[in-house]
Amino acid sequence: MTANSIGFKGKMRIPKGAHTIFSFSLPYAIPVPDGIYKVRLGGYITEISLRRVQKQQVEGWEASGRAFLQIAFDKYGRSSFSIIEMKIPRTLDLFETGRIPLLLGDIPPRNGAKETVLRFLNRFIETARYVTEEFWVEPARYQDMLSYKVFYWDGKKRYPAMVSLIDTGIGGFALSSGHPFQIESGKMKELRKVLENESELSVDKVLILNAKDACLQEDFRLAIIEAVTALEMVLYSFIRRQGNELKIPKENLERFIIDVGLTGNILVVLKMLTKGFEQIDMDTLRKCKGAIKTRNKILHEGFRNVTSTDTEERIIAIGKMIAYLNRLMATI
């Protein structure tokens, strides 16, 4: 089943210059006092009204009277969560198409207006984390804002505009009487074998999985760092192994590795070492080089403006490059 939204825009007159109000809850609490906070971003000032809902019972423990239970570092909302109302001083198009995540399979585009709301919300969360030093607070993901109501506001009256019941941004949801997590027989056999034999996990595969998870969390800086680390591990292993086969001096190989790590220029080294083998396409090489250069800017310059689509394209290219290098090493 897919997201279910009911829009009223076509059935109403939207007042000229109306503001847009989003009302929703998060599954966890933002650790600041209730109130109204003004957030400036991109030349607009948005008002965020925040109200905490405290749970009276947590894992069998129940508070009485005005007392409440709050778990420290509760990023999963076990003891409280936040209700948010955001007023944006623009008439947002509620049916604007947003981006399509590339790593999540064949899913429909996200909602552009909701992405705008999340940018303001995460600016608020990031700043609250910075000022309060509550380091455990994480930015809101698209799927954290699962359902919401939208109104247009002319300064006096609210006009209902949309009700979104389930908008995950990561595909539909399943309705089934069977177990939701099924594994094909080959993978089930591998799972049991690795568990029973205490087999080592391939570090590069773990890092790529970490990178994909970071994309789901919309932490694209971390995603690039994890993915490039995986790429460089496999790439450096290939350089050393194939270089030894070709009798290239060890000091030259180490210089190749340093140059690749500093510049991302893998084309020259791979052409030298893969002569006579199948060749990887230039688009994959270009994206891998771009990933290494972006990783270096993150680590050495504190670069933060890491875009979502570029990151996901680069992770796909890195996965393709790792598979290519592993195929070559299997023949050496």
N, C-alpha and C positions, 0 to 999 in steps of 0.2 A: 504494500500500500504506500501511497505517496503523501506528501504534505497536503493539508486541507486548509484552504484560506477562503474566506467569504468577503468579497469587496463590495462596497456600497457607492464607490465613486461615481459610477455611471448613472446613479439614481438620484443624485443630489446636486445642488448648486454649491460649489466651493467658493466661499467668500474670497474676494481679492485680497492678496497679501496675508492669507491665513497661515498661522503657525501649525506645525504638526506635533501631535502628542502621542508618544508610545508608552503604553502601560504594560508591565511584565514583571515576572519574578525571576530571580536567579536561584539555583539550587543550593547556594551557600551564601554566607553573609560577608559583606564588605566591612572590615573592622574600623569604622568611624561612626561618630554619633549620628542619629537620625537628624534630618534637616534638608535644606535646599542648598545645593552647591552650583555655582556658576562656572562653566568650563568654556574657555576660549580655544577654538581650533579652526584653522583655515579662515580666519576673519569673522567667524560666527561665534556668538556666545549662547550656549545652550544651558538651560536650567535642568538640573538633575535632582529630583526629590527622592530621598532615600528613607525607607522605614524597615527596621529590623523586626522579624517575627521570631520569637524565641519559643523553642519547643519545651514543653513542660515535662516530657518524659524522654529519657535517653537510655537505651539498653537496660530497661528495668528499673532505672533510678528515676524517681519522680519528685519534682519540686512542689512545694506547697505555698499557698499565699502568693506574695509578690516575689518570692525567690525564683531564681532560674538556674539552669545548668548550662554552662558553657565550656566546651572542650577547647583546650589550648591548641592553636595551629589548626583549627577545624576548617580545612579547605574543601571538605566534601559535604558540608551542611548537615552534619549529624546532630548538631545542637541548635542551629539557627540558620535562617536564610533571609535574603533581602527582597523587598518589594520596591520596584523602581518605577518612577514616572519621569519621562524625559520630554521636555518641551523644546523643539527645534524651531528657530525663527525663520522657517522657510516652508513653502508648500511642497512637500516631497511627493514625487511620483511613486506611488506604492506598488506599481507594477513594473518598475524599471528593472532591467535584467542586470544581475551582478556577475561575478566571475564564476567559472566552472573549475573546481579543484581537479587537477589532472591525475592525482594518485588514488582516487576513490572509485574508479570504475565509471560506468556509463550512468551518470546522474544528471538531472536537470540543473540549469544555472541557479545560482543563489539570488536572493532578493536584494536589489541595490539599496533600497531604503533601509533595510535592516542592517546592511553592512555599514551604512552611514551612522546608524545608532551605535553600533559596536565600536566604531572608531572613537566616538565621543566617550562612550562608557569606559573603554580601555585607557583613554587618556586620563580619565578620573581615577581609575584603579591604579594605574602606574604611578600617578602623582601621590595618591594616598599611601601607597607602599613606600615610596621614596621618602616622604615627610615623616611618616610614623615609624619607619624602619621595621614594619611587620613584613619580614623578608619572605614569608611563606605564601603571601597572597599572589595568585596567578591571574593573568588576563582572562577575560571571558571569551570562550569559544563560540562560534556560530551556533552550535547545538545546545549551548547552555541557555540560550534564549529560545526555548522550545515553542512556547505559545505567547501570543501578545494581542493586545487590542490597540487600534489606532483611531485617533480623532483629529479632525481639523478644528482649529479654535480661532475665532475672530476677535478675541479680547473680551467677549461677553458670553458667548455660547459655544458649546462643544457640538460638533457634527460627527456622528459615527461614520468611520470610513472603511475599516477593515477589522475582521476578527480572524486571526490565524490560529488554528487549533494545534497543528503539529507541523513545524518547519525545522527539520533537522539539518538541512544543508549537506547531508552526507548520504542521501538516498532515502528510500522508503523504509517502512518497518514491516515486520513479518507477523502474521496472525496464523498460528499453527498450534496443533495439539501435540506435535512431536518435539523432541529435544532441539533447541535452536542452534546448537553447536555440533555440527556433524563434520567428521574428518574422513577423507577418502582412505581406502584401505592401505594404500602404499605409505601415506604419511602417518597413519596410525601405527603401522609396523615400525617405521623409523622412530616415532616418538617412544615406543616401548623399548626399542633397542638402545637408544641414546640414554634413556633413564636407567635401564638395568645394567648398562656397562660403564656408567659414569664417563661417557664420551665427552671430549672437548667440544665446545660450541665454536663454530667458525666466527672469529672476531669481526671480520668484515661484514658478514651477514647480520650480526647483532647490531653493528653500527648503522647499517642501512635501515634496519627496522626502527632503530632509534630516530633516524632522520625522518622517516615517514610519520612516526608518532609525533615528532616535533611539528611537522606540517599540520597535522590534525589539531594540535594545540595552538597553531598559528604563531609558533616561535620559529620564524624562518632563519634567524641568525643561527640558532642552535642546530637547525636542520642542515645548513650548509657546513657547519663545523664537523658534525657527525659524518656526513656523507663524504666530505673531502678526506677526512681521516681514513675512512674505509678505502677510498680510491688509492690514496698514497701507500697504504700498507700493501695492497696487492701490486701496485705499479712498481714499488721499490723491490719487492720480492722478485718480480719478473725481470727487472733490470739486472739484478745481481745474478739470477740463475742463467738467463740467456747470455749475459755478458761473459760469464765464466765459460759457457759453451763456446763462445766465439773468441776466447782467449784475450779479451780486452783487459788491460791492467786494472787492478782493483782501485787504484787511486783515480783513474778515469771514470769508473763506474760511480764512485762516491761523488765525484764532481758533477756527473750527470744528475744524480739524485738531488744535490743541493740546488742546481740550476732549475730543475723542475719545481721544487718546493718554493723557490723564490719568485719565479716568473710565470709558472704554469705552462711554460712552453714545452709540451710533450711531443709535438709533431716531429722534431728533428731526431730525438732519441728513439721514438718508436719506429720511424722509417729505417733507422740504422739497424735496430734489433729485430725487426719483423720482416726483413728482406726474404722473400721466398715463401712467406706465410700469407694467409688471408689478411686482407687489410680492413681496418675499421673505417667507417665513413667520416667525411670531414665535418659534418654537422655535429656528430658526437664528440669529436676531438675539440671543436670550438667551444661547445658547452662545458666540457670538462675543464678546459683552460680557463674559461670564465668563472667556473666554480672555485678553482684554486685561487685566482686573483681576488675574488670576493672574500674568500676565507681569510686571506692575508690582510685585506683591508679591515675586516672585523677584528682580527687579533692585534694588529699593529697600529691601527688608526681609530679604533673604537667605532667603526662604521655601523650604523643602525638601520639605514633605509634599505633593507633587504626585501625585495618585492616577492610576492607570493608565486605568481606564475613562472617567473624566471627561475626561482628556487626549485619548483616542482619539475620543470623541464630539465634542469641540471641534475636532479636526483635520478630521473629516468635515464638520462645519458650516462651517468656514473654507473648505474646498475648494468647498463649495456656494456660499458667499457670493462667492468670487473668480470662479467661473464666471458667476454672476449679474451681477456688476459688469462683467465683460468683455463679456457680451452687450449690456449697456446702452451701454457705450462704443463698441461697434461700430456703434451706430445714431446716435451723436451726430455 
